[in-house]
Amino acid sequence: MKLSYIFSALLLLSIAVACKKEPEYAPKLYFTDTEQFPEKTLTVDGPATVGLSITSSVKVDRDIRVSIETKPNMVESYNAQNNTHYEPLPEGSYALNTNNGSITISNGTNRSDVANFSILSLDQFEEGVTYCLPVSITSVDGGIDVLESSRTMYLIIKRTIITQAASLASSRYFRVPGFAADANLASVAALTMECRISVNAFQTANPFISSVMGIEENFLLRFGDVSILNSQLQLAGGLISGRKFPVTSKGSFATNQWIHVAVVYNGSTIALYVNGVLDNYTDAQPGGVNLTDTYSDGFLIGRSAGSRYLNGAISEARVWTRALTPTELQNNLCYVSPDSPGLLAYWRFNGDIAGNEVPDLTGHGYSAIANNTITWIPGVRCP
């Protein structure tokens, strides 16, 4: 009996010692809503203001004064670390209004008062450029540490673009004959196809296919088929080194709604993205996509074999010879620079053309030729 008492006492003592050694939870400060991701995106079409605040992981027992500053010189290093291509926000186009450079978390609360960040003017903004302004916590008067991963908030500012789009109603479509004539495109090791589309109506006749862009039986982005809903997105074919790797979206889509769709082949997977967010993917294999294939008229936009037309509208269509990252897709929703690395062809479909030939803005000469007079849709906003 005495031995069992000794063992029990030793067990209780070990538990007590372990509890004492367990570290106490240390409160932290961070920019509100940046615990998981330090970016906050703003889309503006004129002067605008948004509030910034600091959060404490616990309610404070005294006033905590936090100093914050804009750090435009941090944009370059952020781009290098994250493979982004943001530009510093133009000087004089913004203001950060605080109480002498600081904001305060009041005693008994866990969130500070608000610092107002304002876009004052868009005069210096360039079309399609994504801007960035880092705002950092520089000091804390009150003895609470800062969560280092959220010490800096990166404000990502995009200007709304108002443009035109090409109508694909009434069986209109575009051919890209230049791909078939370029032997260098017979085996593309990595590929991204993307565009913005709005569908008026999905096909209701067998085989229920509304074609977006690509090559039939090879690498075709489309909606619908006999085995899926007519409103589901699909990369049909996925023909890599003689084997097919199709992939279908998990959900379906609505009509009369602008969305950005993309398919990315990186040598090991083929993935579908919607508005820059991964929807679904399938494993593939190393090889190449043959963009010179002339099956069923070769590379088409808005149509594939026979009368599989897309009844809708299109803008910002692009083909890349590299696999874009999700961040790049999200930043490319409305515009990219025509000289971007790996950009093979770029058709804006913004109405700034003569006749039925939509130029390839990269200068590579892959014009998109309309089968009929182009009808333009004005006042399309992005995002």
N, C-alpha and C positions, 0 to 999 in steps of 0.2 A: 504493500500500500504506500509506504513512504517513497519507494522508487517511482511510482506513478505520479505522486504529488510533485516530485522533482521534475519529471518530464513535462508536466502541465505548466509548471512555473517557468521552465525554460522556454516553452512554446509561447507563452504570453509575453515574456520578455523580448523574444525575437520579433514578434509582431509589433510591439511597442517601438523597438529600435528601428524597424523598417519604416514605420509610419513617420518617425521623426526625420529619417533621411530623405523621404520623398520631397522633392522640391516644390515649393509653393508656386502657384500660378502667378506669373508676372503680368500686370496690365500693360497694354500697348495702345499707342495712338496710330491712326492711319487715316488717309483720305477716305471719306465715306464712299462705300460701294466699290472699293478697290481691293478688297481682301483676296479675291481670286484673280483679277485681271486689272492692270494699271491704266488701261485706256478708257477714255470716255469720249464717245463720238457725238459731234454736233453737226447738224445739217442746217444751213442758213440760206435764205434768199434776200436778206437785208440785215440791218442792225438788229442785234438780239442780245439777250442777257440770260445767264444761267448762274445759279447759286452753287458755291463750293463750300464744303464744311469738313470738319475733322471729327472723327468718332473715337471714343475711348472704349476699350473692351469691357470696362467696368464703370459704374457711376463713380464720379470723383468726389472726394471729401474736402476739396478746396478749389478755388478758381485756378484753371490751367490756361496759361497764355501761350499760344502757339504762333510763331512767326512763319510766314510763307512768302515765297518769291517766285516770279517767273524765271525760267532758265532756258532761254532759246538756244544757248550754246550746247545743250545736251542732245539736240535733235540728231546731229551727225553720228554720235556714238550709239544712240538708240537704233538708228537705221542699220548700223553695222552689226549690232547684236541680234536684230530681229528680221533681217532681210526685208526691210521696208524701204520705201522711197519717199518719205514725207519731206516737205519743204518747211523751213521755219516760217511761222506766221509773220506776214509783213509788218515791219515796225510802224507804229502809228495807227494800225488798223484795229487795235484792241486796248482794253484797260482792265486792270485788276484792282478793285476798290476794297480796301480793308481799313481797319482802324489803326492807322500808323504802322501798317505792315503786318498786323497780327489779327487773329481771331481768338475767342475765349470760350472754353468749356466751363460753364458756371457750376459752382458747388451743388452737388446733388443730382447732376445730370450726366449724360455720357455723349452728348453731341454739342458741337460749338455753334455759335452764331454763324451767319452766312457771309461769305465774301462774294461779291458780285463780279463775275467775269463777263465782260461785254465785248461784242464785236461792234465796232463803231462805224466801220465803212468797208464796203467790198470793192472800192475803186482799184485797189492794187491786187485783187484776186485774179488769177488766171484760170481760164476754163479747164476743168478736169483735173486741176492740181489739188492734191490732198495736203493740207497743212497740219502742222503739229506745234503745240506749245506746252512744254513741260512746266509744271508748277510743283515746287518742292517745299517740304517742311525744313526750315533752316535751323530753328532752335525751339526749345520748349522750356518755359519758365514754370516749374511745378513738379519736377522730379519723376515724370513718367517717360519711359523709353518709347521710341518710335519703331513700329514694325518696318524693318528695312525694305522689304519687298513692296511696301506701299508708301514709302517716304515721298515718292514722286508720282504725281498723276499726269498722264499724257493726254492732253486735250487734242483730239483729232477733229479738224474742222473741214467740212466739205461744203462747197457751194452748190445749191440746186441748179442743175442745167435744164434749160427749157429749149427743146429742139423739135425736129420733125422726125417722123418714122415712115418707112415704106409700107404701104398696104399690100398684103398678100391675098386679099379677097379676090373673088372672080377668077380663080385659077392663075393668078400671077406667081411667077417664080423667077429665079436668077440662076444662070449657069456660070461656072468659073472654069473656062477652057484652059487657062494658063497652067493649071496644076498638071494636067495630062501631058503637056508639052515639056515639062521640066523633069529630066531623068534623075535629078538629085532627090526627088520626092518619092522615089520608088520604094524606099524603106526608111520611114521616119521612126527613129528609135524612141522618141518621147513626143507626146502630142497633147495639146489642149485645144478644144473647140468651145467657144462661148458666144452668147448673144443675149439680148433682151427681147422678149416676145410678149405679145398679148394675143390670146386666142379668142376669136369671135364665136366659133362653134367647133366642137370636135366632130370628126367624121362619124356618121351613123350607118354607113353602108359597108359591108364586108370588103376588105379586111380591117376596117375601122382605124386606118393609119393616117395621121397628120404629120407629115415630114418636116423637120426643122432645118437640118443641114447635114451634109456628108455624102457618102457614096453608098448606094444600095448594095446589100449583101457583103459589105466591106466594113464600113465604119460610119453608121448613120444614127444621128440623134433624132428621135421622133416621139410622138405620142401614139399609144394604142397599138393593138394587134388583135388577132382572133383569140389569143390566149390570155390577154390582160384587158383592163378597162381602157376604153378609148381616151381617157383623160390621164392615164399613167404615162410618165416619161420613161423612155427606154433608149439605151445605146444598143442598137441592133447590129449584129455582125460581130464587132470586136475582133476582126480577123487579124490575128498575130501569128506569123510564121505558119500559115496553113490551118490553124485552129481558131475556132470562134469562142469568144468570151463575152456574151451579152450580159447586160445588167439592167435591172428594172427598178424604178423608184418605189419606195415603200408605200407612198400615198398617191392620191390623185390631185388634180388641179382644177381651179375654177376658171370660167371664162371672163373676159373683159377685165383682166387684172394683169398688170405688167410684172413680169418676173425675170430674173436673170438665171439662165440655165447654162451648165457647163459640164463637159466630160473631160476627164484627165487620165491619160495613160502614162505611167512613169517607169515602165519596164517590168513591173511586178504586179501592179493592180490597175484596174480600170474603175474609176469612181465617178459617180454623178453628184453634182453640187447644185443646190437651188439657193439663189441669193447669197452665194459664197459659203453656204453651210453644207457639210457632207450629208447626203441623203442615203446613198447605198453604194456598195462596191462589190467587185468580184476579183478573186485572184486571177492573174494572167501569167504571162511568161515573157522573158526577154525576146525581142524580135524587132519587127518594124511594121508600120502601117503604110500601105501603098496608096498614096494620094494621086498617083498617075492612072489608076484604074479607070477605064472608060465604060464600065458596065452601066447600062441604063443612063447614058449621057454623062457619066462621070460625076464630079462634085457639083451638087446642086444646093440651092438655098430655097426652101419653101416647097419642095417637091421631091419625090423619088419615083421609082418605077411606075409607069402608067400614069394614073391620075391620083396619086396619093399626095394631094396638096394640103398645105397648111392654110386654113381660113383664119387669117389674123393679121398681125403687123409685126415688123421686126426693126431693130436698130442695134448698133454697137456689136456687130458680128466680127469675130476674130478667130484666126487659127495661129497657133504657136507651135514651134518645134522644140518645146520643152514643157515639162510638167509644172504648172503653176501651183503655188502653195495656197491654202485657204485664205491666208492674209492677203495675198496678191489678188485673189478672186474678189474678195470683199472690197478692196480698194479700187478695183477695175470696173465696178458695176456701171459706171456712167461714162468713162473715158480713160484712155491710156495715151501716153506719148507714142506717136507713130515710129519713133526710133528705139523703142524698148527692146532690150536684148531678147532674141528668140522669137520676136513677133514676125510671123511669116506673111500674113495678109490681114488687112483691117478695112472693113467697110462700115462707115458710120451710118449710112442711109439717112442722112440729115437734110436731104433736099438740095444741097449745094452742088448740083451737077447740071450738065446739059445733055439732052437725049436720054437714052435708056442704058447708058453705061455708068455704073457706079465705080469710081476709082478706088484702087487699093492704096490707102494712104501711106503705106510703108515705102512706096516707090518701087516695089518689086515687080509691078506690072500684072498682078493677078486681078484684073478687073472683073466685076460681077455684071453680067449682061442680062437685062430683063427681057422676058419673052413678049412683053406688051408694054404699052405706055404706063409709066409709073404714076401711081396716085399717092400723094403725100398726105400724111396726117399731122397737122400742126399742134403746137402747144403740149408736147409730151414732156412731162417733168421727170427728172431723175436726180437723186433718188426720190 
